[in-house]
Each structure stands twice: as structure tokens, then as C-alpha cells.
Amino acid sequence: MNNTKAREVITKFPNSVLATIDENGFPQMRIMYTVRVADDWKVYYLTAKMCKKCAQIEKTPNVGIEWTNPETWECVDYKGLARLTNDGELSRSLWNDEFKAYFSGPDDPNLVIIEVSPQSVLYNCEMGQCVEQLI
């Protein structure tokens, strides 16, 4: 199973493309730093409450995520259901001082966690030679 290889792609290239659905029903994509991928494949991001993506997630929780190794074209294709949470304990466990550029700290009232539960995770091997369903 390529579970390990998929996680290596995410670890080495944590900037992902997160796609939500906009108010007109079209995908809205943006680059997001992946804070954590848990053992159960839940994905965590930190963002500001006032961002469009938060309103989009509240309306339509279906999201797509992709991580890509630009050197080999390995990628992880992820579909899931997102939710917003203000869990202070979780926020503190995800906190990294690099986020000080955006937030005063893990208890900043403008900070919200995007938690994504997996529905499907695919690993695409080097140069598209194989596709393996992980979830």
C-alpha cells in the first residue's frame, strides 16, 4: 500500500490546493498550508473566520484537496467533508509560531480551524503510472 508514499508527498509539499464551492456552484481553489494530516486522514488548516472559504464551507461542506510533488508528479487527491471549529485545545495543538504573521496566538478570536474528514483519498504514483485508492 502506498499510504506511506502518499504521506511523504504531503509532508514534503504541505502547500495544498483546497477547493470549495462558491455561491454560483463553481469550484473556488486556493493554496493552503496543511497544518496536520492525522492518522485517520483528517486534514487540518488554520484560517481567518472572515474568509470567503468559511462561508462556502458552512453552505456546502464538500471540498477537494490536492498535494503534488512537482518533481515526480506524484499526487494525493482527496475528497472530504469540511467543518469549522473553534476548539481551543485543538487550536493550541496545531499552533506554530509561523502563524504569528496572521494571528495573535492560538486563542485569537479571528482564528478558525478547518477540519476535513475524508470520503476518498487517492494516491497517483510517479508520472501517473498507477492510482491507488487509500480510503
N, CA, C and O atoms as a GROMACS GRO file, in nm:
protein
  540
    1MET      N    1   0.084  -0.118   0.000
    1MET     CA    2   0.000   0.000   0.000
    1MET      C    3   0.089   0.125   0.000
    1MET      O    4   0.194   0.127   0.064
    2ASN      N    5   0.045   0.226  -0.070
    2ASN     CA    6   0.123   0.348  -0.084
    2ASN      C    7   0.084   0.456   0.017
    2ASN      O    8   0.106   0.575  -0.007
    3ASN      N    9   0.028   0.414   0.129
    3ASN     CA   10  -0.009   0.508   0.235
    3ASN      C   11   0.112   0.590   0.277
    3ASN      O   12   0.103   0.712   0.292
    4THR      N   13   0.226   0.524   0.296
    4THR     CA   14   0.349   0.592   0.338
    4THR      C   15   0.396   0.690   0.232
    4THR      O   16   0.433   0.803   0.263
    5LYS      N   17   0.395   0.647   0.106
    5LYS     CA   18   0.439   0.736  -0.002
    5LYS      C   19   0.348   0.857  -0.014
    5LYS      O   20   0.396   0.968  -0.038
    6ALA      N   21   0.218   0.838   0.002
    6ALA     CA   22   0.124   0.950  -0.004
    6ALA      C   23   0.154   1.049   0.108
    6ALA      O   24   0.154   1.170   0.085
    7ARG      N   25   0.178   1.000   0.226
    7ARG     CA   26   0.208   1.088   0.339
    7ARG      C   27   0.342   1.160   0.319
    7ARG      O   28   0.358   1.273   0.364
    8GLU      N   29   0.436   1.095   0.253
    8GLU     CA   30   0.564   1.160   0.222
    8GLU      C   31   0.544   1.280   0.129
    8GLU      O   32   0.608   1.383   0.146
    9VAL      N   33   0.455   1.265   0.030
    9VAL     CA   34   0.426   1.376  -0.061
    9VAL      C   35   0.369   1.493   0.019
    9VAL      O   36   0.411   1.608  -0.001
   10ILE      N   37   0.276   1.466   0.109
   10ILE     CA   38   0.212   1.571   0.189
   10ILE      C   39   0.314   1.638   0.282
   10ILE      O   40   0.314   1.760   0.296
   11THR      N   41   0.398   1.558   0.344
   11THR     CA   42   0.499   1.612   0.436
   11THR      C   43   0.600   1.699   0.362
   11THR      O   44   0.637   1.806   0.410
   12LYS      N   45   0.645   1.653   0.247
   12LYS     CA   46   0.746   1.726   0.171
   12LYS      C   47   0.689   1.850   0.103
   12LYS      O   48   0.759   1.951   0.087
   13PHE      N   49   0.562   1.843   0.063
   13PHE     CA   50   0.496   1.953  -0.008
   13PHE      C   51   0.364   1.987   0.061
   13PHE      O   52   0.257   1.955   0.008
   14PRO      N   53   0.370   2.051   0.179
   14PRO     CA   54   0.248   2.074   0.258
   14PRO      C   55   0.154   2.181   0.202
   14PRO      O   56   0.040   2.193   0.249
   15ASN      N   57   0.198   2.258   0.104
   15ASN     CA   58   0.108   2.355   0.042
   15ASN      C   59   0.015   2.279  -0.053
   15ASN      O   60   0.059   2.218  -0.150
   16SER      N   61  -0.112   2.285  -0.022
   16SER     CA   62  -0.211   2.210  -0.099
   16SER      C   63  -0.304   2.305  -0.171
   16SER      O   64  -0.308   2.425  -0.142
   17VAL      N   65  -0.379   2.251  -0.264
   17VAL     CA   66  -0.488   2.326  -0.327
   17VAL      C   67  -0.616   2.279  -0.259
   17VAL      O   68  -0.651   2.161  -0.264
   18LEU      N   69  -0.685   2.372  -0.195
   18LEU     CA   70  -0.813   2.343  -0.131
   18LEU      C   71  -0.922   2.402  -0.219
   18LEU      O   72  -0.920   2.522  -0.248
   19ALA      N   73  -1.017   2.319  -0.261
   19ALA     CA   74  -1.128   2.366  -0.344
   19ALA      C   75  -1.258   2.358  -0.265
   19ALA      O   76  -1.292   2.253  -0.210
   20THR      N   77  -1.329   2.469  -0.261
   20THR     CA   78  -1.462   2.476  -0.203
   20THR      C   79  -1.559   2.508  -0.318
   20THR      O   80  -1.516   2.524  -0.432
   21ILE      N   81  -1.687   2.517  -0.287
   21ILE     CA   82  -1.787   2.550  -0.387
   21ILE      C   83  -1.837   2.692  -0.359
   21ILE      O   84  -1.882   2.722  -0.249
   22ASP      N   85  -1.829   2.780  -0.462
   22ASP     CA   86  -1.870   2.919  -0.441
   22ASP      C   87  -2.022   2.935  -0.452
   22ASP      O   88  -2.095   2.839  -0.474
   23GLU      N   89  -2.067   3.058  -0.435
   23GLU     CA   90  -2.211   3.086  -0.432
   23GLU      C   91  -2.280   3.060  -0.566
   23GLU      O   92  -2.403   3.052  -0.572
   24ASN      N   93  -2.203   3.048  -0.674
   24ASN     CA   94  -2.259   3.018  -0.805
   24ASN      C   95  -2.246   2.870  -0.843
   24ASN      O   96  -2.279   2.831  -0.955
   25GLY      N   97  -2.196   2.788  -0.748
   25GLY     CA   98  -2.184   2.645  -0.772
   25GLY      C   99  -2.056   2.602  -0.840
   25GLY      O  100  -2.043   2.487  -0.882
   26PHE      N  101  -1.960   2.694  -0.851
   26PHE     CA  102  -1.833   2.663  -0.916
   26PHE      C  103  -1.723   2.638  -0.814
   26PHE      O  104  -1.727   2.693  -0.704
   27PRO      N  105  -1.624   2.554  -0.849
   27PRO     CA  106  -1.510   2.533  -0.758
   27PRO      C  107  -1.431   2.663  -0.739
   27PRO      O  108  -1.406   2.737  -0.835
   28GLN      N  109  -1.393   2.689  -0.616
   28GLN     CA  110  -1.308   2.804  -0.582
   28GLN      C  111  -1.183   2.742  -0.519
   28GLN      O  112  -1.190   2.679  -0.414
   29MET      N  113  -1.068   2.762  -0.584
   29MET     CA  114  -0.946   2.700  -0.538
   29MET      C  115  -0.850   2.803  -0.482
   29MET      O  116  -0.842   2.916  -0.529
   30ARG      N  117  -0.777   2.759  -0.380
   30ARG     CA  118  -0.672   2.844  -0.324
   30ARG      C  119  -0.565   2.754  -0.262
   30ARG      O  120  -0.590   2.640  -0.226
   31ILE      N  121  -0.445   2.811  -0.252
   31ILE     CA  122  -0.334   2.740  -0.190
   31ILE      C  123  -0.348   2.755  -0.038
   31ILE      O  124  -0.369   2.865   0.013
   32MET      N  125  -0.336   2.643   0.032
   32MET     CA  126  -0.344   2.643   0.178
   32MET      C  127  -0.230   2.559   0.234
   32MET      O  128  -0.194   2.455   0.179
   33TYR      N  129  -0.174   2.606   0.344
   33TYR     CA  130  -0.071   2.530   0.415
   33TYR      C  131  -0.140   2.423   0.500
   33TYR      O  132  -0.226   2.454   0.582
   34THR      N  133  -0.101   2.299   0.481
   34THR     CA  134  -0.158   2.188   0.558
   34THR      C  135  -0.091   2.183   0.694
   34THR      O  136   0.029   2.157   0.704
   35VAL      N  137  -0.168   2.208   0.799
   35VAL     CA  138  -0.112   2.209   0.934
   35VAL      C  139  -0.090   2.066   0.984
   35VAL      O  140   0.012   2.035   1.045
   36ARG      N  141  -0.188   1.978   0.956
   36ARG     CA  142  -0.173   1.840   1.003
   36ARG      C  143  -0.262   1.748   0.920
   36ARG      O  144  -0.371   1.786   0.878
   37VAL      N  145  -0.212   1.627   0.899
   37VAL     CA  146  -0.293   1.517   0.848
   37VAL      C  147  -0.283   1.408   0.954
   37VAL      O  148  -0.175   1.352   0.977
   38ALA      N  149  -0.394   1.378   1.018
   38ALA     CA  150  -0.396   1.280   1.126
   38ALA      C  151  -0.388   1.138   1.071
   38ALA      O  152  -0.402   1.115   0.951
   39ASP      N  153  -0.365   1.043   1.161
   39ASP     CA  154  -0.356   0.903   1.120
   39ASP      C  155  -0.482   0.854   1.050
   39ASP      O  156  -0.476   0.767   0.963
   40ASP      N  157  -0.598   0.911   1.087
   40ASP     CA  158  -0.725   0.872   1.025
   40ASP      C  159  -0.754   0.952   0.898
   40ASP      O  160  -0.865   0.946   0.846
   41TRP      N  161  -0.657   1.028   0.849
   41TRP     CA  162  -0.663   1.109   0.729
   41TRP      C  163  -0.746   1.236   0.744
   41TRP      O  164  -0.778   1.301   0.645
   42LYS      N  165  -0.782   1.274   0.869
   42LYS     CA  166  -0.845   1.406   0.886
   42LYS      C  167  -0.738   1.510   0.859
   42LYS      O  168  -0.623   1.496   0.900
   43VAL      N  169  -0.779   1.617   0.788
   43VAL     CA  170  -0.687   1.724   0.750
   43VAL      C  171  -0.726   1.850   0.825
   43VAL      O  172  -0.844   1.880   0.843
   44TYR      N  173  -0.622   1.924   0.871
   44TYR     CA  174  -0.647   2.046   0.948
   44TYR      C  175  -0.575   2.165   0.887
   44TYR      O  176  -0.458   2.159   0.849
   45TYR      N  177  -0.651   2.275   0.878
   45TYR     CA  178  -0.599   2.404   0.832
   45TYR      C  179  -0.638   2.509   0.936
   45TYR      O  180  -0.737   2.494   1.007
   46LEU      N  181  -0.560   2.616   0.945
   46LEU     CA  182  -0.597   2.733   1.022
   46LEU      C  183  -0.625   2.845   0.924
   46LEU      O  184  -0.554   2.862   0.825
   47THR      N  185  -0.730   2.923   0.951
   47THR     CA  186  -0.764   3.034   0.863
   47THR      C  187  -0.838   3.141   0.942
   47THR      O  188  -0.870   3.122   1.059
   48ALA      N  189  -0.863   3.253   0.876
   48ALA     CA  190  -0.937   3.363   0.938
   48ALA      C  191  -1.087   3.342   0.917
   48ALA      O  192  -1.130   3.302   0.809
   49LYS      N  193  -1.166   3.369   1.021
   49LYS     CA  194  -1.310   3.349   1.014
   49LYS      C  195  -1.377   3.426   0.901
   49LYS      O  196  -1.477   3.381   0.845
   50MET      N  197  -1.322   3.542   0.867
   50MET     CA  198  -1.388   3.629   0.770
   50MET      C  199  -1.363   3.589   0.624
   50MET      O  200  -1.417   3.652   0.534
   51CYS      N  201  -1.285   3.487   0.600
   51CYS     CA  202  -1.254   3.445   0.462
   51CYS      C  203  -1.378   3.386   0.394
   51CYS      O  204  -1.463   3.325   0.458
   52LYS      N  205  -1.384   3.405   0.263
   52LYS     CA  206  -1.495   3.351   0.182
   52LYS      C  207  -1.507   3.200   0.198
   52LYS      O  208  -1.618   3.146   0.199
   53LYS      N  209  -1.394   3.133   0.210
   53LYS     CA  210  -1.398   2.987   0.217
   53LYS      C  211  -1.479   2.938   0.336
   53LYS      O  212  -1.540   2.832   0.330
   54CYS      N  213  -1.480   3.015   0.446
   54CYS     CA  214  -1.556   2.974   0.564
   54CYS      C  215  -1.706   2.976   0.535
   54CYS      O  216  -1.777   2.882   0.570
   55ALA      N  217  -1.753   3.081   0.472
   55ALA     CA  218  -1.895   3.088   0.434
   55ALA      C  219  -1.929   2.978   0.334
   55ALA      O  220  -2.037   2.920   0.340
   56GLN      N  221  -1.836   2.951   0.242
   56GLN     CA  222  -1.860   2.846   0.143
   56GLN      C  223  -1.868   2.709   0.208
   56GLN      O  224  -1.952   2.627   0.170
   57ILE      N  225  -1.782   2.683   0.306
   57ILE     CA  226  -1.782   2.554   0.377
   57ILE      C  227  -1.910   2.540   0.458
   57ILE      O  228  -1.968   2.431   0.463
   58GLU      N  229  -1.954   2.648   0.522
   58GLU     CA  230  -2.078   2.640   0.601
   58GLU      C  231  -2.198   2.608   0.511
   58GLU      O  232  -2.289   2.536   0.553
   59LYS      N  233  -2.198   2.661   0.389
   59LYS     CA  234  -2.309   2.637   0.297
   59LYS      C  235  -2.298   2.499   0.232
   59LYS      O  236  -2.397   2.426   0.224
   60THR      N  237  -2.179   2.464   0.186
   60THR     CA  238  -2.154   2.337   0.116
   60THR      C  239  -2.023   2.279   0.169
   60THR      O  240  -1.916   2.326   0.132
   61PRO      N  241  -2.030   2.178   0.255
   61PRO     CA  242  -1.907   2.125   0.318
   61PRO      C  243  -1.821   2.037   0.229
   61PRO      O  244  -1.711   1.998   0.269
   62ASN      N  245  -1.868   2.005   0.108
   62ASN     CA  246  -1.790   1.919   0.018
   62ASN      C  247  -1.668   1.996  -0.032
   62ASN      O  248  -1.680   2.105  -0.087
   63VAL      N  249  -1.548   1.938  -0.012
   63VAL     CA  250  -1.425   2.002  -0.056
   63VAL      C  251  -1.336   1.900  -0.128
   63VAL      O  252  -1.351   1.779  -0.113
   64GLY      N  253  -1.244   1.954  -0.206
   64GLY     CA  254  -1.140   1.873  -0.269
   64GLY      C  255  -1.005   1.930  -0.230
   64GLY      O  256  -0.990   2.052  -0.216
   65ILE      N  257  -0.908   1.844  -0.212
   65ILE     CA  258  -0.772   1.886  -0.177
   65ILE      C  259  -0.675   1.809  -0.267
   65ILE      O  260  -0.698   1.692  -0.298
   66GLU      N  261  -0.567   1.875  -0.306
   66GLU     CA  262  -0.463   1.805  -0.380
   66GLU      C  263  -0.326   1.852  -0.335
   66GLU      O  264  -0.302   1.972  -0.319
   67TRP      N  265  -0.238   1.756  -0.316
   67TRP     CA  266  -0.096   1.781  -0.289
   67TRP      C  267  -0.020   1.719  -0.405
   67TRP      O  268  -0.055   1.610  -0.451
   68THR      N  269   0.082   1.789  -0.453
   68THR     CA  270   0.158   1.740  -0.568
   68THR      C  271   0.307   1.754  -0.545
   68THR      O  272   0.354   1.855  -0.493
   69ASN      N  273   0.380   1.651  -0.585
   69ASN     CA  274   0.525   1.659  -0.591
   69ASN      C  275   0.559   1.704  -0.733
   69ASN      O  276   0.544   1.626  -0.827
   70PRO      N  277   0.604   1.829  -0.751
   70PRO     CA  278   0.628   1.879  -0.887
   70PRO      C  279   0.746   1.814  -0.957
   70PRO      O  280   0.762   1.826  -1.078
   71GLU      N  281   0.829   1.744  -0.880
   71GLU     CA  282   0.945   1.677  -0.940
   71GLU      C  283   0.907   1.546  -1.008
   71GLU      O  284   0.962   1.511  -1.112
   72THR      N  285   0.812   1.472  -0.947
   72THR     CA  286   0.777   1.339  -0.997
   72THR      C  287   0.633   1.329  -1.046
   72THR      O  288   0.596   1.230  -1.109
   73TRP      N  289   0.553   1.430  -1.018
   73TRP     CA  290   0.410   1.434  -1.050
   73TRP      C  291   0.330   1.335  -0.968
   73TRP      O  292   0.215   1.305  -1.002
   74GLU      N  293   0.389   1.284  -0.860
   74GLU     CA  294   0.307   1.208  -0.765
   74GLU      C  295   0.208   1.305  -0.705
   74GLU      O  296   0.241   1.421  -0.679
   75CYS      N  297   0.086   1.260  -0.682
   75CYS     CA  298  -0.008   1.348  -0.614
   75CYS      C  299  -0.105   1.268  -0.528
   75CYS      O  300  -0.127   1.149  -0.549
   76VAL      N  301  -0.161   1.339  -0.432
   76VAL     CA  302  -0.263   1.284  -0.345
   76VAL      C  303  -0.390   1.364  -0.373
   76VAL      O  304  -0.393   1.486  -0.356
   77ASP      N  305  -0.492   1.294  -0.414
   77ASP     CA  306  -0.622   1.353  -0.448
   77ASP      C  307  -0.719   1.318  -0.335
   77ASP      O  308  -0.738   1.200  -0.305
   78TYR      N  309  -0.779   1.417  -0.273
   78TYR     CA  310  -0.855   1.397  -0.151
   78TYR      C  311  -0.993   1.462  -0.167
   78TYR      O  312  -1.002   1.577  -0.211
   79LYS      N  313  -1.096   1.390  -0.133
   79LYS     CA  314  -1.232   1.446  -0.128
   79LYS      C  315  -1.283   1.426   0.013
   79LYS      O  316  -1.267   1.318   0.071
   80GLY      N  317  -1.345   1.532   0.068
   80GLY     CA  318  -1.392   1.519   0.205
   80GLY      C  319  -1.501   1.618   0.240
   80GLY      O  320  -1.545   1.699   0.158
   81LEU      N  321  -1.544   1.609   0.365
   81LEU     CA  322  -1.644   1.698   0.420
   81LEU      C  323  -1.577   1.786   0.525
   81LEU      O  324  -1.517   1.736   0.620
   82ALA      N  325  -1.588   1.916   0.505
   82ALA     CA  326  -1.521   2.012   0.594
   82ALA      C  327  -1.619   2.067   0.697
   82ALA      O  328  -1.740   2.075   0.674
   83ARG      N  329  -1.564   2.106   0.810
   83ARG     CA  330  -1.640   2.176   0.912
   83ARG      C  331  -1.548   2.277   0.977
   83ARG      O  332  -1.426   2.260   0.977
   84LEU      N  333  -1.607   2.382   1.032
   84LEU     CA  334  -1.531   2.485   1.103
   84LEU      C  335  -1.545   2.460   1.252
   84LEU      O  336  -1.653   2.425   1.300
   85THR      N  337  -1.436   2.479   1.324
   85THR     CA  338  -1.440   2.462   1.469
   85THR      C  339  -1.352   2.567   1.536
   85THR      O  340  -1.253   2.613   1.480
   86ASN      N  341  -1.391   2.602   1.658
   86ASN     CA  342  -1.313   2.695   1.740
   86ASN      C  343  -1.254   2.623   1.860
   86ASN      O  344  -1.225   2.687   1.962
   87ASP      N  345  -1.235   2.495   1.852
   87ASP     CA  346  -1.184   2.414   1.962
   87ASP      C  347  -1.048   2.468   2.008
   87ASP      O  348  -0.948   2.453   1.938
   88GLY      N  349  -1.046   2.530   2.126
   88GLY     CA  350  -0.924   2.592   2.177
   88GLY      C  351  -0.810   2.495   2.199
   88GLY      O  352  -0.695   2.526   2.169
   89GLU      N  353  -0.841   2.378   2.252
   89GLU     CA  354  -0.736   2.278   2.276
   89GLU      C  355  -0.675   2.232   2.144
   89GLU      O  356  -0.553   2.218   2.132
   90LEU      N  357  -0.760   2.208   2.045
   90LEU     CA  358  -0.711   2.167   1.914
   90LEU      C  359  -0.629   2.280   1.851
   90LEU      O  360  -0.523   2.255   1.792
   91SER      N  361  -0.678   2.402   1.863
   91SER     CA  362  -0.607   2.518   1.809
   91SER      C  363  -0.467   2.529   1.868
   91SER      O  364  -0.370   2.555   1.797
   92ARG      N  365  -0.457   2.510   1.998
   92ARG     CA  366  -0.326   2.517   2.064
   92ARG      C  367  -0.235   2.402   2.019
   92ARG      O  368  -0.114   2.420   2.008
   93SER      N  369  -0.292   2.284   1.993
   93SER     CA  370  -0.209   2.171   1.949
   93SER      C  371  -0.161   2.189   1.805
   93SER      O  372  -0.057   2.136   1.766
   94LEU      N  373  -0.238   2.264   1.725
   94LEU     CA  374  -0.200   2.288   1.586
   94LEU      C  375  -0.110   2.409   1.569
   94LEU      O  376  -0.046   2.427   1.465
   95TRP      N  377  -0.105   2.494   1.673
   95TRP     CA  378  -0.035   2.622   1.664
   95TRP      C  379   0.113   2.605   1.636
   95TRP      O  380   0.179   2.514   1.685
   96ASN      N  381   0.163   2.697   1.554
   96ASN     CA  382   0.304   2.705   1.518
   96ASN      C  383   0.335   2.854   1.516
   96ASN      O  384   0.254   2.932   1.466
   97ASP      N  385   0.448   2.896   1.567
   97ASP     CA  386   0.480   3.039   1.575
   97ASP      C  387   0.484   3.109   1.438
   97ASP      O  388   0.477   3.231   1.432
   98GLU      N  389   0.494   3.032   1.331
   98GLU     CA  390   0.489   3.093   1.198
   98GLU      C  391   0.354   3.160   1.172
   98GLU      O  392   0.343   3.250   1.088
   99PHE      N  393   0.251   3.116   1.244
   99PHE     CA  394   0.117   3.173   1.226
   99PHE      C  395   0.104   3.310   1.291
   99PHE      O  396   0.002   3.377   1.273
  100LYS      N  397   0.206   3.353   1.366
  100LYS     CA  398   0.202   3.487   1.429
  100LYS      C  399   0.193   3.598   1.324
  100LYS      O  400   0.152   3.709   1.356
  101ALA      N  401   0.231   3.569   1.203
  101ALA     CA  402   0.220   3.668   1.095
  101ALA      C  403   0.073   3.699   1.064
  101ALA      O  404   0.042   3.803   1.005
  102TYR      N  405  -0.017   3.608   1.104
  102TYR     CA  406  -0.159   3.624   1.072
  102TYR      C  407  -0.249   3.637   1.195
  102TYR      O  408  -0.354   3.700   1.189
  103PHE      N  409  -0.207   3.577   1.305
  103PHE     CA  410  -0.291   3.573   1.426
  103PHE      C  411  -0.207   3.607   1.548
  103PHE      O  412  -0.086   3.586   1.550
  104SER      N  413  -0.273   3.660   1.650
  104SER     CA  414  -0.201   3.698   1.773
  104SER      C  415  -0.159   3.575   1.854
  104SER      O  416  -0.066   3.583   1.934
  105GLY      N  417  -0.226   3.465   1.834
  105GLY     CA  418  -0.194   3.341   1.904
  105GLY      C  419  -0.303   3.239   1.879
  105GLY      O  420  -0.398   3.268   1.806
  106PRO      N  421  -0.291   3.120   1.939
  106PRO     CA  422  -0.388   3.014   1.913
  106PRO      C  423  -0.529   3.045   1.964
  106PRO      O  424  -0.626   2.981   1.924
  107ASP      N  425  -0.541   3.144   2.053
  107ASP     CA  426  -0.673   3.182   2.106
  107ASP      C  427  -0.727   3.309   2.040
  107ASP      O  428  -0.825   3.367   2.089
  108ASP      N  429  -0.666   3.352   1.931
  108ASP     CA  430  -0.712   3.470   1.858
  108ASP      C  431  -0.858   3.449   1.816
  108ASP      O  432  -0.890   3.346   1.757
  109PRO      N  433  -0.946   3.544   1.847
  109PRO     CA  434  -1.088   3.526   1.813
  109PRO      C  435  -1.116   3.522   1.663
  109PRO      O  436  -1.224   3.480   1.621
  110ASN      N  437  -1.022   3.566   1.581
  110ASN     CA  438  -1.040   3.563   1.436
  110ASN      C  439  -0.994   3.432   1.372
  110ASN      O  440  -1.014   3.411   1.253
  111LEU      N  441  -0.932   3.346   1.451
  111LEU     CA  442  -0.879   3.218   1.401
  111LEU      C  443  -0.987   3.111   1.406
  111LEU      O  444  -1.060   3.100   1.504
  112VAL      N  445  -0.997   3.034   1.301
  112VAL     CA  446  -1.087   2.919   1.298
  112VAL      C  447  -1.012   2.801   1.236
  112VAL      O  448  -0.925   2.819   1.152
  113ILE      N  449  -1.048   2.682   1.278
  113ILE     CA  450  -0.988   2.559   1.226
  113ILE      C  451  -1.081   2.501   1.122
  113ILE      O  452  -1.202   2.490   1.143
  114ILE      N  453  -1.024   2.464   1.008
  114ILE     CA  454  -1.099   2.384   0.910
  114ILE      C  455  -1.055   2.240   0.931
  114ILE      O  456  -0.938   2.206   0.916
  115GLU      N  457  -1.151   2.157   0.966
  115GLU     CA  458  -1.127   2.013   0.984
  115GLU      C  459  -1.198   1.940   0.872
  115GLU      O  460  -1.318   1.955   0.853
  116VAL      N  461  -1.124   1.860   0.797
  116VAL     CA  462  -1.181   1.789   0.683
  116VAL      C  463  -1.174   1.638   0.711
  116VAL      O  464  -1.068   1.583   0.739
  117SER      N  465  -1.291   1.574   0.703
  117SER     CA  466  -1.300   1.428   0.720
  117SER      C  467  -1.300   1.364   0.582
  117SER      O  468  -1.374   1.406   0.493
  118PRO      N  469  -1.217   1.262   0.563
  118PRO     CA  470  -1.202   1.203   0.430
  118PRO      C  471  -1.323   1.121   0.385
  118PRO      O  472  -1.386   1.050   0.464
  119GLN      N  473  -1.354   1.134   0.258
  119GLN     CA  474  -1.452   1.048   0.193
  119GLN      C  475  -1.381   0.959   0.090
  119GLN      O  476  -1.422   0.846   0.065
  120SER      N  477  -1.273   1.013   0.032
  120SER     CA  478  -1.195   0.940  -0.068
  120SER      C  479  -1.054   0.997  -0.069
  120SER      O  480  -1.036   1.119  -0.071
  121VAL      N  481  -0.954   0.910  -0.070
  121VAL     CA  482  -0.815   0.952  -0.082
  121VAL      C  483  -0.750   0.863  -0.188
  121VAL      O  484  -0.748   0.740  -0.174
  122LEU      N  485  -0.696   0.926  -0.292
  122LEU     CA  486  -0.628   0.853  -0.399
  122LEU      C  487  -0.482   0.894  -0.403
  122LEU      O  488  -0.450   1.012  -0.387
  123TYR      N  489  -0.395   0.799  -0.423
  123TYR     CA  490  -0.252   0.827  -0.444
  123TYR      C  491  -0.221   0.796  -0.590
  123TYR      O  492  -0.244   0.684  -0.636
  124ASN      N  493  -0.170   0.896  -0.662
  124ASN     CA  494  -0.128   0.878  -0.802
  124ASN      C  495   0.023   0.868  -0.802
  124ASN      O  496   0.094   0.961  -0.764
  125CYS      N  497   0.073   0.754  -0.847
  125CYS     CA  498   0.217   0.728  -0.848
  125CYS      C  499   0.290   0.817  -0.948
  125CYS      O  500   0.229   0.895  -1.021
  126GLU      N  501   0.421   0.802  -0.948
  126GLU     CA  502   0.506   0.883  -1.035
  126GLU      C  503   0.460   0.878  -1.180
  126GLU      O  504   0.434   0.771  -1.235
  127MET      N  505   0.453   0.995  -1.241
  127MET     CA  506   0.416   1.011  -1.381
  127MET      C  507   0.286   0.939  -1.416
  127MET      O  508   0.267   0.894  -1.529
  128GLY      N  509   0.196   0.927  -1.318
  128GLY     CA  510   0.065   0.869  -1.343
  128GLY      C  511   0.065   0.721  -1.376
  128GLY      O  512  -0.028   0.671  -1.438
  129GLN      N  513   0.170   0.650  -1.334
  129GLN     CA  514   0.181   0.508  -1.367
  129GLN      C  515   0.081   0.419  -1.293
  129GLN      O  516   0.051   0.309  -1.338
  130CYS      N  517   0.030   0.468  -1.180
  130CYS     CA  518  -0.068   0.390  -1.106
  130CYS      C  519  -0.155   0.483  -1.023
  130CYS      O  520  -0.117   0.596  -0.990
  131VAL      N  521  -0.270   0.435  -0.990
  131VAL     CA  522  -0.360   0.506  -0.900
  131VAL      C  523  -0.403   0.406  -0.794
  131VAL      O  524  -0.449   0.296  -0.826
  132GLU      N  525  -0.389   0.444  -0.668
  132GLU     CA  526  -0.427   0.355  -0.561
  132GLU      C  527  -0.523   0.426  -0.467
  132GLU      O  528  -0.494   0.534  -0.416
  133GLN      N  529  -0.638   0.362  -0.444
  133GLN     CA  530  -0.738   0.416  -0.351
  133GLN      C  531  -0.693   0.383  -0.210
  133GLN      O  532  -0.679   0.266  -0.175
  134LEU      N  533  -0.670   0.486  -0.128
  134LEU     CA  534  -0.627   0.466   0.011
  134LEU      C  535  -0.747   0.462   0.105
  134LEU      O  536  -0.745   0.392   0.206
  135ILE      N  537  -0.849   0.537   0.072
  135ILE     CA  538  -0.974   0.536   0.151
  135ILE      C  539  -1.088   0.534   0.051
  135ILE      O  540  -1.205   0.533   0.090
   0.00000   0.00000   0.00000
